[in-house]
Amino acid sequence: MAATMSTASGVKTSFQRKGKAKSVQIQGTRPSLHNNLLLVSTGVPSFDFILGGGLAVGSVLLIEEDTYGHYAQILLRYFLAEGIMSGHNLFLASASQNPQKILKMLPFPVEGDKLLAGDAKNDPTTSAGVEPMKIAWRYESLPKVEGNTPSHKFGHSYDLSRTVTPELLSRVITDTFYLPEEMKEESKSSPLYLCPTHQKLLRRIESQIRDGGYHLTDSVQSKQTPERTILRIALHSLGSPLWWDENSSEGIDTLTSLCRFLHALRGLLRNSLAVAVVTMPTHLLEVFTDVRRLERLCDAAVQIESFAGSEKETNPMYEEYHGLVHVKQLPRLNSLTLSTPDTADLGFKLKRKKFTIEKLHLPPEFSDSTSRPQEDVVLPSSSTGCSSIFQKRGLDF
């Protein structure tokens, strides 16, 4: 029963002031300003801005790979590296490359982050021999005030020229799924009518969410995760021919099985503290409607177009960029509207240490016509009487 309160007239009521709602606070997340959902960073701040501040927990992001899949894998590595710095557990699946090799290729965080305490000791700028800053004598007796620095930050900076150390990688729980090794074991039949590769991958993800305590309805925490955290799922080059087994997939269409897998994955993540990034070589699909069908089964879809091997590589208009970013679909969760970027013309640059997505700015066009003053355009004369009114004539006063 609620406690009674006495009013000015002496009548007692059971009214209680409602307190502030307690929001879930998980390391490496922040609430969205649009739909109040938890967001995680993709590792690239410009990419987070395009998605509306970050990637929502419980959603699926589809990255349509470039022709050679190089730049899409860089975004996937950024996503995994951000999980290490945020204290999130990782799950990486691949069929073409050993996931352990991909984890060893993750970019190294730049100096100054809080997690790099061991590396900061070797930095001469942070040594104990630095002289303290001198202040006025009247303020020396006042107590020192320390700023309320947050325990974690949203988004970090990384250096692509260096790879992550084993010490940093061991801070989080990582699980891998390498298809050639997983298919050695026999798989049970699935009522979802999936091909064996998709079926085995979906069951592994489901067991990770169930055993790791990532379900929102789980009240008992797992022994491995004493505190609530996020599971980052990265699926590398899903939908490539290496994910298909023709011998054991008779009677099942490739596209149908892939669509059913994405539908089941999306429903599985809705009620869990997990987020997935899927890279897919959609350029291998000949029918445009098939690509659009896969995009609709994900919450957000972005296509990476590389200039390598195309005519745009030698085009002077794109000399500052390495490719284009096409936003195919933006997330629309718990809201009727969505946050759209300022422009849809986006390009990316890959430097030695950094990958950035910027607004596409074309270089100025210097031609002879712009350097000369524009002359008055005179229409050619015509023999017809009605066209003579458009000829240039002087004004008579």
C-alpha positions as CSV (number, residue, x, y, z in Angstrom):
1,M,0.0,0.0,0.0
2,A,1.2,3.5,-0.8
3,A,1.9,5.8,2.2
4,T,-0.9,8.4,2.8
5,M,-0.2,12.1,2.7
6,S,-2.1,14.9,4.4
7,T,-3.2,17.9,2.3
8,A,-3.9,21.5,3.5
9,S,-7.6,20.7,4.0
10,G,-6.7,17.7,6.3
11,V,-7.8,15.0,3.8
12,K,-5.4,12.1,3.5
13,T,-4.5,10.8,0.0
14,S,-2.4,8.0,-1.3
15,F,-0.6,10.2,-3.8
16,Q,3.1,9.6,-4.3
17,R,5.4,11.6,-6.4
18,K,6.8,9.6,-9.2
19,G,10.6,9.4,-9.1
20,K,12.9,9.5,-12.1
21,A,13.0,6.4,-14.1
22,K,16.2,4.5,-13.8
23,S,17.8,4.0,-17.1
24,V,20.1,1.0,-17.9
25,Q,23.7,2.1,-17.6
26,I,26.1,-0.1,-19.5
27,Q,29.7,0.7,-20.2
28,G,30.4,2.0,-23.7
29,T,26.8,2.9,-24.4
30,R,24.7,6.1,-24.3
31,P,21.0,6.8,-24.8
32,S,19.8,8.1,-28.1
33,L,18.3,11.5,-28.3
34,H,15.7,10.4,-30.9
35,N,14.2,7.2,-29.5
36,N,15.9,6.7,-26.1
37,L,17.5,3.5,-27.2
38,L,21.0,2.4,-26.1
39,L,23.6,3.2,-28.7
40,V,27.1,1.8,-29.2
41,S,29.8,3.3,-31.3
42,T,31.0,1.7,-34.6
43,G,34.5,3.0,-34.0
44,V,34.3,5.6,-36.7
45,P,32.8,8.9,-35.4
46,S,31.7,10.0,-38.8
47,F,29.9,6.7,-39.4
48,D,28.1,7.1,-36.0
49,F,26.9,10.5,-37.1
50,I,25.4,9.0,-40.3
51,L,23.5,6.3,-38.3
52,G,22.0,8.9,-35.9
53,G,24.6,8.9,-33.2
54,G,25.6,5.3,-33.2
55,L,24.3,1.8,-33.7
56,A,21.2,0.8,-31.6
57,V,21.5,-2.2,-29.3
58,G,19.4,-5.0,-30.7
59,S,19.7,-4.0,-34.3
60,V,21.4,-5.4,-37.4
61,L,23.6,-3.2,-39.7
62,L,24.3,-4.4,-43.2
63,I,27.5,-3.3,-44.9
64,E,27.4,-4.0,-48.6
65,E,31.0,-4.8,-49.5
66,D,33.1,-3.2,-52.2
67,T,34.4,-5.2,-55.1
68,Y,37.4,-6.5,-53.3
69,G,35.9,-6.3,-49.7
70,H,38.9,-4.4,-48.4
71,Y,37.2,-1.3,-47.0
72,A,34.2,-3.2,-45.6
73,Q,36.6,-5.3,-43.6
74,I,38.2,-2.1,-42.2
75,L,34.9,-1.0,-40.9
76,L,34.3,-4.4,-39.4
77,R,37.7,-4.2,-37.6
78,Y,36.8,-0.7,-36.3
79,F,33.6,-2.2,-34.9
80,L,35.4,-5.0,-33.1
81,A,38.2,-2.7,-31.8
82,E,35.6,-0.4,-30.3
83,G,34.2,-3.3,-28.5
84,I,37.5,-4.0,-26.8
85,M,37.9,-0.4,-25.6
86,S,34.3,-0.3,-24.4
87,G,34.5,-3.6,-22.5
88,H,32.1,-5.5,-24.8
89,N,32.4,-9.2,-25.6
90,L,33.0,-10.2,-29.2
91,F,31.7,-12.9,-31.5
92,L,33.3,-13.1,-35.0
93,A,32.3,-15.5,-37.8
94,S,34.0,-15.9,-41.1
95,A,34.2,-18.5,-43.9
96,S,37.1,-17.1,-46.0
97,Q,39.6,-16.0,-43.3
98,N,40.4,-17.4,-39.9
99,P,38.7,-15.2,-37.3
100,Q,41.8,-15.3,-35.1
101,K,43.8,-13.6,-37.9
102,I,41.2,-10.9,-38.2
103,L,41.3,-10.2,-34.4
104,K,45.1,-9.8,-34.6
105,M,44.6,-7.2,-37.3
106,L,42.4,-4.9,-35.2
107,P,43.6,-1.3,-35.1
108,F,45.5,-0.1,-32.0
109,P,43.9,2.7,-29.9
110,V,45.8,6.0,-29.9
111,E,47.8,7.2,-26.9
112,G,45.8,9.0,-24.2
113,D,42.9,6.6,-23.8
114,K,42.2,5.4,-20.3
115,L,42.7,1.7,-21.1
116,L,46.3,2.2,-22.2
117,A,47.7,2.7,-18.8
118,G,50.5,0.3,-19.4
119,D,51.6,2.1,-22.6
120,A,51.4,5.5,-20.9
121,K,54.2,4.6,-18.5
122,N,56.6,4.5,-21.4
123,D,55.6,7.8,-22.7
124,P,58.1,10.5,-21.7
125,T,55.3,13.2,-21.6
126,T,53.5,11.3,-18.8
127,S,56.5,10.6,-16.6
128,A,56.7,11.7,-13.1
129,G,59.6,14.1,-13.8
130,V,57.3,16.7,-15.4
131,E,57.2,19.9,-13.3
132,P,53.8,20.8,-11.8
133,M,52.2,23.9,-13.2
134,K,52.8,27.0,-11.1
135,I,49.8,29.0,-9.8
136,A,49.4,32.2,-7.8
137,W,50.5,31.9,-4.2
138,R,47.1,32.9,-2.9
139,Y,45.5,29.8,-4.5
140,E,48.1,27.3,-3.2
141,S,46.4,26.8,0.1
142,L,43.0,26.0,-1.5
143,P,42.0,22.3,-1.7
144,K,42.5,20.7,-5.1
145,V,39.3,20.0,-7.0
146,E,39.3,17.1,-9.4
147,G,36.9,17.1,-12.3
148,N,34.2,14.5,-12.6
149,T,35.7,12.6,-15.4
150,P,33.4,9.8,-16.8
151,S,34.4,6.2,-16.2
152,H,34.2,5.5,-19.9
153,K,33.9,7.4,-23.1
154,F,31.7,6.9,-26.2
155,G,33.9,6.3,-29.2
156,H,37.7,6.1,-29.4
157,S,40.4,7.0,-31.9
158,Y,42.5,4.3,-33.5
159,D,45.8,4.0,-35.5
160,L,45.5,1.7,-38.5
161,S,49.3,1.5,-38.8
162,R,49.5,-0.5,-35.6
163,T,47.6,-3.6,-34.5
164,V,46.1,-4.5,-31.1
165,T,48.3,-6.2,-28.5
166,P,47.3,-9.6,-27.0
167,E,47.0,-7.9,-23.6
168,L,44.2,-5.6,-24.8
169,L,42.5,-8.4,-26.6
170,S,42.5,-10.5,-23.5
171,R,40.4,-7.9,-21.6
172,V,37.2,-9.1,-23.2
173,I,35.6,-12.5,-24.0
174,T,36.0,-13.4,-27.6
175,D,34.4,-16.3,-29.4
176,T,35.0,-17.2,-33.1
177,F,33.2,-19.2,-35.7
178,Y,35.4,-20.5,-38.6
179,L,33.2,-22.3,-41.1
180,P,35.6,-24.9,-42.4
181,E,36.3,-26.1,-38.9
182,E,32.7,-26.0,-37.7
183,M,31.3,-28.0,-40.7
184,K,33.4,-31.0,-39.7
185,E,30.7,-31.8,-37.0
186,E,27.3,-33.0,-38.0
187,S,24.5,-30.6,-37.7
188,K,20.9,-31.4,-36.7
189,S,17.9,-30.6,-38.9
190,S,16.3,-27.2,-38.4
191,P,12.6,-26.3,-38.6
192,L,13.5,-23.0,-40.2
193,Y,14.5,-24.7,-43.4
194,L,18.0,-23.2,-43.5
195,C,21.1,-24.5,-45.2
196,P,23.5,-26.3,-42.8
197,T,25.9,-23.4,-42.7
198,H,23.4,-20.7,-41.8
199,Q,21.7,-23.1,-39.4
200,K,24.9,-23.8,-37.5
201,L,25.8,-20.2,-37.3
202,L,22.4,-19.2,-36.0
203,R,22.5,-21.9,-33.3
204,R,26.0,-20.7,-32.2
205,I,24.7,-17.1,-31.9
206,E,21.7,-18.2,-30.0
207,S,23.8,-20.2,-27.5
208,Q,26.1,-17.2,-27.0
209,I,23.2,-15.0,-26.1
210,R,21.6,-17.6,-23.9
211,D,24.7,-18.8,-22.0
212,G,26.2,-15.3,-21.8
213,G,23.2,-13.7,-20.0
214,Y,22.5,-11.2,-22.8
215,H,18.7,-11.8,-22.8
216,L,16.8,-8.8,-21.4
217,T,14.6,-11.2,-19.4
218,D,17.5,-12.9,-17.7
219,S,17.6,-12.0,-14.0
220,V,20.5,-14.2,-13.1
221,Q,23.9,-13.0,-14.3
222,S,26.3,-15.3,-15.9
223,K,29.5,-16.3,-14.1
224,Q,31.6,-15.0,-17.0
225,T,29.9,-11.6,-17.0
226,P,29.3,-10.3,-13.5
227,E,28.1,-7.0,-14.9
228,R,25.7,-6.4,-17.8
229,T,27.6,-5.8,-21.0
230,I,27.0,-5.8,-24.8
231,L,27.7,-8.7,-27.2
232,R,29.1,-7.4,-30.5
233,I,28.4,-9.9,-33.3
234,A,30.5,-9.5,-36.5
235,L,29.7,-11.7,-39.6
236,H,32.3,-11.3,-42.2
237,S,31.3,-11.7,-45.9
238,L,28.1,-13.5,-45.2
239,G,26.4,-14.6,-48.4
240,S,29.6,-15.4,-50.3
241,P,29.9,-18.7,-52.2
242,L,32.0,-20.0,-49.3
243,W,29.0,-20.0,-47.0
244,W,27.1,-22.4,-49.3
245,D,27.3,-26.2,-49.3
246,E,25.8,-27.6,-52.4
247,N,26.1,-31.2,-51.3
248,S,24.0,-30.8,-48.1
249,S,21.7,-28.0,-49.3
250,E,19.5,-29.7,-51.8
251,G,16.1,-28.2,-52.3
252,I,17.0,-25.0,-50.4
253,D,17.5,-21.8,-52.3
254,T,20.6,-19.7,-51.4
255,L,18.7,-16.4,-51.2
256,T,15.8,-17.9,-49.4
257,S,18.0,-19.4,-46.7
258,L,19.9,-16.1,-46.3
259,C,16.7,-14.1,-45.9
260,R,15.4,-16.5,-43.3
261,F,18.7,-16.3,-41.4
262,L,18.6,-12.5,-41.3
263,H,15.0,-12.6,-40.2
264,A,15.7,-15.0,-37.4
265,L,18.8,-13.0,-36.4
266,R,16.9,-9.8,-36.2
267,G,14.2,-11.3,-34.1
268,L,16.8,-12.9,-31.8
269,L,18.6,-9.6,-31.2
270,R,15.5,-7.6,-30.4
271,N,15.2,-9.0,-26.9
272,S,18.9,-9.1,-26.1
273,L,21.8,-6.9,-25.3
274,A,23.6,-7.6,-28.6
275,V,24.3,-5.8,-31.8
276,A,25.3,-7.2,-35.2
277,V,27.3,-5.9,-38.1
278,V,27.0,-8.1,-41.3
279,T,29.2,-7.5,-44.3
280,M,27.9,-9.0,-47.5
281,P,29.1,-9.1,-51.2
282,T,25.8,-7.9,-52.7
283,H,27.6,-7.1,-56.0
284,L,27.5,-10.9,-56.7
285,L,23.7,-10.8,-56.9
286,E,22.5,-10.0,-60.4
287,V,18.9,-9.0,-59.6
288,F,18.5,-5.7,-57.9
289,T,15.3,-6.8,-56.1
290,D,17.2,-9.5,-54.3
291,V,19.6,-6.9,-52.9
292,R,16.7,-4.7,-51.8
293,R,15.1,-7.7,-50.1
294,L,18.1,-8.3,-48.0
295,E,18.3,-4.6,-47.1
296,R,14.7,-4.7,-45.9
297,L,15.5,-7.5,-43.5
298,C,18.1,-5.4,-41.7
299,D,17.7,-2.2,-39.6
300,A,20.3,-0.2,-41.5
301,A,22.1,-0.7,-44.8
302,V,25.1,1.0,-46.2
303,Q,26.9,0.3,-49.5
304,I,30.7,0.8,-49.9
305,E,31.8,1.7,-53.5
306,S,35.5,1.5,-54.1
307,F,37.2,3.4,-56.9
308,A,39.8,0.6,-57.3
309,G,39.6,-0.8,-60.8
310,S,37.0,1.6,-62.1
311,E,37.0,4.7,-64.2
312,K,36.4,6.9,-61.2
313,E,39.9,6.1,-59.9
314,T,41.5,8.3,-62.6
315,N,38.7,10.9,-62.5
316,P,40.1,14.3,-61.2
317,M,36.9,15.0,-59.4
318,Y,37.5,12.1,-57.0
319,E,41.2,12.4,-56.6
320,E,40.9,13.1,-52.8
321,Y,38.7,10.1,-52.1
322,H,39.0,6.4,-52.3
323,G,35.4,5.6,-52.7
324,L,31.8,6.5,-52.1
325,V,29.3,5.7,-49.3
326,H,25.7,5.1,-50.3
327,V,23.2,5.1,-47.5
328,K,20.6,2.6,-48.5
329,Q,18.5,2.4,-45.3
330,L,18.6,4.2,-42.0
331,P,17.3,2.7,-38.7
332,R,13.8,3.6,-37.6
333,L,13.3,2.1,-34.2
334,N,10.7,3.2,-31.6
335,S,9.9,6.3,-33.7
336,L,7.9,7.4,-36.7
337,T,10.6,9.5,-38.1
338,L,14.3,8.9,-38.6
339,S,17.4,11.1,-38.3
340,T,18.8,11.8,-41.7
341,P,22.3,13.3,-42.5
342,D,22.7,16.7,-44.1
343,T,23.6,15.2,-47.4
344,A,23.5,11.9,-49.2
345,D,26.7,12.5,-51.1
346,L,29.4,10.9,-48.9
347,G,32.9,9.8,-49.7
348,F,35.5,8.0,-47.6
349,K,39.3,8.5,-47.3
350,L,41.8,5.9,-46.1
351,K,44.9,7.4,-44.8
352,R,47.9,5.7,-43.2
353,K,46.4,5.9,-39.7
354,K,42.8,6.8,-40.1
355,F,39.6,6.0,-42.0
356,T,37.1,8.8,-42.3
357,I,33.8,9.4,-44.0
358,E,33.2,13.0,-45.3
359,K,30.8,15.0,-47.3
360,L,31.7,14.8,-51.0
361,H,33.2,18.1,-52.1
362,L,34.0,18.4,-55.8
363,P,37.1,20.5,-56.8
364,P,36.4,23.9,-58.3
365,E,36.2,24.0,-62.1
366,F,38.7,26.4,-63.7
367,S,37.8,27.1,-67.3
368,D,38.3,29.9,-69.8
369,S,34.7,30.9,-69.7
370,T,34.8,31.7,-66.0
371,S,37.9,33.9,-66.3
372,R,36.4,36.1,-69.0
373,P,33.5,38.5,-68.4
374,Q,30.3,37.1,-69.7
375,E,29.1,38.7,-72.9
376,D,25.4,39.3,-73.7
377,V,23.9,36.4,-75.5
378,V,22.3,37.4,-78.8
379,L,19.9,35.0,-80.3
380,P,20.3,34.5,-84.1
381,S,18.0,36.4,-86.3
382,S,15.2,34.6,-88.0
383,S,13.2,35.4,-91.1
384,T,10.0,34.9,-89.3
385,G,8.4,38.0,-87.9
386,C,7.5,36.5,-84.5
387,S,11.1,35.7,-83.7
388,S,12.4,39.2,-84.3
389,I,11.2,40.4,-80.9
390,F,13.9,38.3,-79.2
391,Q,16.7,40.1,-81.1
392,K,19.0,42.4,-79.1
393,R,18.0,46.1,-79.6
394,G,19.0,49.3,-78.0
395,L,16.6,51.2,-75.8
396,D,15.1,54.4,-77.2
397,F,14.3,57.2,-74.8
